[in-house]
Amino acid sequence: MHQVRNFSQYGQPVLKGLVTPEKAKIHAQTLANSLRKKFRHLSRRFKREGIDCFRLYDWDSPDIRVVVDWYAGRLVVAEYERKQTGPEYLPQMASAAAAVLNVSSNKVYIRRRHTNITDAPRYKKLNVKGERFKVRERNLWFWVNLSDFLDTGLFSDHRDTRVIIGKLAKDKDFLNLFAYTGTFTCTAAAAGARTTTTVDRSQTYIKWAKDNMLLNGLLGPKHQFIQSDVKKYLACALSQGKRFSLAFLDPPSFYKNEREQISFDVNRDHPELIREVLKLMLPGSDVFFSTNHQRFEPRFENITAKEIIKLTPQTVPEDYRNRNVHNCWQIKV
Ligand SMILES: C[S@@+](CC[C@H](N)C(=O)[O-])C[C@H]1O[C@@H](n2cnc3c(N)ncnc32)[C@H](O)[C@@H]1O
């Protein structure tokens, strides 16, 4: 059932009334003006830093619930779905974005995002075109796919977190949990980690993570890739006496596996998950915990650590500062 609320889950006021064709025209013009300015401001600096992908519009105005991302000359234009706009609205915003940024229409990818709470459709395939291409993020290259999945393979909101991990990774045994396409594994490996262990339940993403490592010339026997549920992996690693000195933990907000009767809710379950990870960590190590749950409430009281530091101001890059894109903590063991 659709629920009418005064505020969206992102704390933005929900637009009342339908977006008429006249209003949509104004939105398209406002979006285009904003993109022109933002692109001018960001593109030169990011080019200098070797960053191919960045966010140009992030639901900046409460009326225009659109997100526009730049991927090395291609655009992903998404709308947080609502009932006030019809099917023609998003293509209209996308063509305004493409025109002002001089991007041809075959390089524009449209996404409809749901604001409901389950992540069920999130990691499913949308398409099977298999079109992928390389993008650069500072010293690394990553494969992205803009057509086949809701997410592209690269979460750029964590590009500065990768820098922080990179600075700590030399000679460490790095554990990457809920690793997705292994971008943090590439960072740690490139920075001289002694070993890396990459865990994700999806075979597709484990393969993608290996491809990213290969792309950067980093694949080798020091780097292990494990397709597994994280909780099962943690129990198994503990019983085998495995230990790590650096970890990155970025769980989805929710997941459910009916068949195995597993369910996870980051608000409810993060203390237990962090405690399980800490059992594997050597003294003196660091665990980075991140979540993109919009209403995350940390409960760190019963977590035994030397220090827990909220890092969010350092980890959220300039192009993502408009909204609460993620929150990140460094747990010193
Ligand atoms: C939010 S993404 C992680 C993003 C990643 N840290 C990055 O920045 O590229 C969540 C990942 O968790 C994986 N996942 C979801 N449930 C899982 C589970 N129970 N065990 C292991 N991986 C899981 C998904 O396949 C997905 O790749």
The ligand as a Tripos MOL2 file, in Angstrom:
@<TRIPOS>MOLECULE
LIG
   27    29     1     0     0
SMALL
NO_CHARGES

@<TRIPOS>ATOM
      1 C1         26.0400   -2.1560    0.0600 C.3       1 LIG1
      2 S1         26.7930   -3.3830   -0.9520 S.3       1 LIG1
      3 C2         28.4290   -3.1820   -0.3900 C.3       1 LIG1
      4 C3         29.1550   -2.0790   -1.1370 C.3       1 LIG1
      5 C4         30.6960   -2.2020   -1.1180 C.3       1 LIG1
      6 N1         31.2250   -2.1430    0.2180 N.3       1 LIG1
      7 C5         31.3510   -1.1100   -1.9790 C.2       1 LIG1
      8 O1         31.5290    0.0100   -1.4970 O.co2     1 LIG1
      9 O2         31.6140   -1.3690   -3.1660 O.co2     1 LIG1
     10 C6         26.1790   -4.8390   -0.2510 C.3       1 LIG1
     11 C7         26.7540   -6.1850   -0.7780 C.3       1 LIG1
     12 O3         26.3830   -7.1630    0.2090 O.3       1 LIG1
     13 C8         26.1340   -8.4000   -0.4300 C.3       1 LIG1
     14 N2         25.3330   -9.1980    0.5130 N.ar      1 LIG1
     15 C9         24.0410   -9.0260    0.8680 C.ar      1 LIG1
     16 N3         23.6940   -9.9160    1.8210 N.ar      1 LIG1
     17 C10        24.7990  -10.6550    2.0900 C.ar      1 LIG1
     18 C11        25.0790  -11.7140    2.9900 C.ar      1 LIG1
     19 N4         24.1640  -12.1990    3.7930 N.pl3     1 LIG1
     20 N5         26.3400  -12.2040    3.0380 N.ar      1 LIG1
     21 C12        27.2880  -11.7470    2.1910 C.ar      1 LIG1
     22 N6         27.0770  -10.7300    1.3040 N.ar      1 LIG1
     23 C13        25.8440  -10.2040    1.2530 C.ar      1 LIG1
     24 C14        25.4560   -8.0350   -1.7280 C.3       1 LIG1
     25 O4         25.6250   -9.0940   -2.6730 O.3       1 LIG1
     26 C15        26.2090   -6.7470   -2.0920 C.3       1 LIG1
     27 O5         27.2780   -7.0480   -2.9340 O.3       1 LIG1
@<TRIPOS>BOND
     1     1     2 1
     2     2     3 1
     3     2    10 1
     4     3     4 1
     5     4     5 1
     6     5     6 1
     7     5     7 1
     8     7     8 2
     9     7     9 1
    10    10    11 1
    11    11    12 1
    12    11    26 1
    13    12    13 1
    14    13    14 1
    15    13    24 1
    16    14    15 ar
    17    14    23 ar
    18    15    16 ar
    19    16    17 ar
    20    17    18 ar
    21    17    23 ar
    22    18    19 1
    23    18    20 ar
    24    20    21 ar
    25    21    22 ar
    26    22    23 ar
    27    24    25 1
    28    24    26 1
    29    26    27 1
@<TRIPOS>SUBSTRUCTURE
     1 LIG1         1 GROUP 0 **** ****
